[in-house]
Structures are given as structure tokens and as C-alpha cells.
Amino acid sequence: MKHEKIQPRVKLEPELEEIAGSWPTAKRFEMARKFARWAQQLKISARIMSADARGGRHHQRRLRYLGLRKASLN
């Protein structure tokens, strides 16, 4: 019988393969959660930096009008 070279079921980008190529399953799940958190933080910080670079005003949310009767309940 002739043995053919088995193709890996999952192919990662080369940079990611360098980093995570030897990680076991549990570590991949753990790092995926960490990278997702980091990606979210990077997106938010990039939006803030972009707004600052444009010189945009910092918008504050306006509070909804609250009648005196409801306000007195607080």
C-alpha cells in the first residue's frame, strides 16, 4: 500500500501557525477568548483615537426629561 501525505484538517495563517502551531486544544480555546477580548479593546480604542484625530467633540448623552413627580420618587 502506498501512504499518501495527510493534509491537515485546519490550516492557519502563517503568522498564527508560528504562534499557535504546537498549542493543544484547551490552550487554543483559552487564547481564542483572550484574543477576542483584545480585538474588542483594539476596535474601541481605535474608534476613540480616530474621533480624537478628527477633532470631534466628546458627545455626552442627554438625560431624558423626568417629571417632578417621578423625580420626587427617587
Summary of the structure (lengths in Angstrom):
residues: 74
radius of gyration: 25.1
end to end distance: 81.7
largest distance: 87.3
contacts: 92
relative contact order: 0.05
helix: 58%
strand: 0%
